[in-house]
Amino acid sequence: MFDNYDLTNMMRCTLLLLGLMLTTWAHGQHFCGPSVLQAMQQAHRHDATCLTTLCPGLQGSGVSLHSSVATPPWYVEGPGPRSAIIQVQFDAEFPSDAKPAIERAVDIWAQSIESVVPVQIEAIWDSLPPNVLAQSAPYEVLNNFSGATVEDRQYAVALANQLAGEDLNPAAPDMVVKFGKDVNWYQGIDGETPDDLYDLVTVALHEMGHGLGYIGSANHNGNSGFLGFEGVAFIYDEFVEESDQNAILEYISGTVPLGEALESDDLFWSGSNGLAANTSGRPRLYAPTNWSAGASFSHLRESSFPSGSENALMTPFLNLSEAIHTPGAVSLGMMQDMGWNLPPLLCDISNVTLLAQTACNPANSTYTQQVLISYENAPEEGVLVVNGVEFPIISSPQAVSLSGLDSDGMDVDVTAYFSENPDCSWFAPALFTAPEPCCTRLRLDEVNPQSKTLVVRNVSDCSGSLVGQTIKSGTAQVQLSDLAEPATSIAPGGTLTLVWPNWPDNAEGGDLTLYDELGPFDDYVQWRTAGNSGQFLASIYGLWENGTFVDGLPPYTYEGDVEADPAEQGAEFWGSVPFPCAILDMTVGATSACSPLGNVFTQELEFAFQSPPLAGDVILVADSMLAFSGENPWNVVLTLPASGEALDITATVMGDPLCTATFVGEVLSPESCGCPTDLNGGGFVDVSDLLMFLTDYGCLSGCTADFNGDGIVNVSDLLVFLTTYGATCE
């Protein structure tokens, strides 16, 4: 291909010797090239250093700073169509084990730009000055050719060929790239560059960028600044401006003001595509306050695009262990501004990352996983499909929620694609791990605030744990898993008894709430009092009716049907130990006057019971045996001896002797009236009264001759009668 050229001599003279550090040009600018270009250069250069020695190129920093930027999202490894044809010819000294890295860089550029004319690269392996990694330049620059987008601007020959639609110099390469053979290279293509090596793919990508036209014509001689070759500026120069938008081409070449502008650290790229690709305004160029030959002007500013940035390739320095395997959107936008066409941006899902994962839902042993989908150029129609679930296409990055996933503790693969372009897809094996099964759905089965124990029942159809389940009473709460042995589980329909030592004392009235982490209360019960702290929410969730409570002694036991639909919940479905029979109160009603017939009076009384006896049970009240009517309160009328004193009234349920009460001094007897033993009322006790007594002897109820009031007429009453026999009654 290059039979008409002595490559060794050509490389000494044809390299523009740009790279990360450009060779000086005529008027302080050195420009080597073919014979015509050399002849033009002779009239402009101030010294011939670059004709006899190699100028500095891309320099390594010597500092190890590990960072790795992957290939572009549109890059496809392996055989396939390419938007540009780029061919590389290696010199005889080029080592075979270094060629794959150069070919990878070629392939990345071949998928990053479009060409209608093949791009030819000559790659040379040779010695370079210390710290110089590589050098490159367009073989020549051309202006005012057919197809040039701007008149009187120099274009790198590779770009000129594309704009002209033909190879303007088919006998020569489009660029020459020289790689330092003494550099400690990492020749792998995976971007995992060791700490003490320079990444060959990165260096090749960078130098090829310069060869494709990523160069300006500026130079500095220590005092004045210069622009252009043979008075013709480069197309790159067209888009350089200061922060106030003053174009660099407004300055006169060879002047001090231009020199000051070139050392101002105030140069920016004005092209619309480069600007659109940058997230922070106009891309800033490298223009240090001390001119750096080969680095200033024709690179992006290092501190604006630091290591690790996807746009860091075309900055002027490279670190050890730094890999950048993409031209970067900013540099591609700048090349587009200069005239290169870029391939249509293809739909690409670039990444799927994890967001939040919910805990397992005990109701159905499922969970929800959020993932973040990053993509470019999504189809205008259709939907985004993630693991079979369809989502509307919104904007990238897009968060989606995968709900109702089975909690099985297994790794989960994620597949994402667009329905209208299934080839635009992403597969991530084992992207996340599902929670362990948690099928538990608990209900309260028994509650005993007195012994501080409770029984929970698993009403689901599979075993599960207590994790995530909480009980609350008043302001105190505890995780159920803290009350049991680790890894405790409950079988379907099974129960588990738990002790809560720190349960506040509330046997006289309180509540208990059961809930998990995912939503409303799962169960609720309150006893002996209403209006406890959980009642309001329990009523909202349909678990309890305000103002109702279980009235009885603990334990409180659920007696409803756990399988009922809707669920049977509320006070009516809870049972308790009945309160024991107790006579709580006695109300004194009307009191009659003393009756001379028997010296007695009648007293109305009302008794209030807790858990009263059954109707018909016998209750002994003040020595009178009465049948209980079943009513509560219970009203009775007693006949009592008149004595003028306060009487004690004792009531006892005969079948439950513990159900008894004595009310001291609450009944006031009227004063005594007449002789009890003057049965016929004759005014004295004689034989007639004795005969009447004998007829009443043995009486058991309502007996006139029951002088001692014990409910029976017997010998005791006879003795009372005899002590008064013959007495005169007043």
HUKA-V773361 format. One record per helix or strand of 3 or more residues. SS is the DSSP state (H for helix, E for strand). FROM is the first residue (numbers start at 0). LEN is the number of residues. If there is no record, write none. Layout:
ss:SS from:FROM len:LEN
ss:SS from:FROM len:LEN
//
This chain:
ss:H from:6 len:8
ss:H from:34 len:8
ss:H from:48 len:4
ss:E from:57 len:12
ss:E from:85 len:5
ss:H from:95 len:15
ss:E from:118 len:8
ss:E from:131 len:7
ss:E from:152 len:4
ss:H from:156 len:8
ss:E from:174 len:6
ss:H from:199 len:12
ss:E from:231 len:3
ss:H from:236 len:3
ss:E from:239 len:3
ss:H from:247 len:3
ss:H from:255 len:7
ss:E from:266 len:3
ss:H from:271 len:6
ss:E from:316 len:8
ss:H from:328 len:10
ss:E from:347 len:10
ss:E from:365 len:11
ss:E from:382 len:4
ss:E from:388 len:4
ss:E from:397 len:9
ss:E from:410 len:8
ss:E from:420 len:13
ss:E from:441 len:7
ss:E from:452 len:6
ss:E from:469 len:4
ss:E from:475 len:4
ss:H from:479 len:4
ss:E from:494 len:5
ss:E from:509 len:6
ss:E from:520 len:7
ss:H from:534 len:6
ss:E from:552 len:6
ss:H from:570 len:3
ss:E from:573 len:4
ss:E from:581 len:10
ss:E from:599 len:11
ss:E from:617 len:4
ss:E from:623 len:4
ss:E from:633 len:8
ss:E from:645 len:8
ss:E from:655 len:13
ss:H from:686 len:10
ss:H from:714 len:9
//
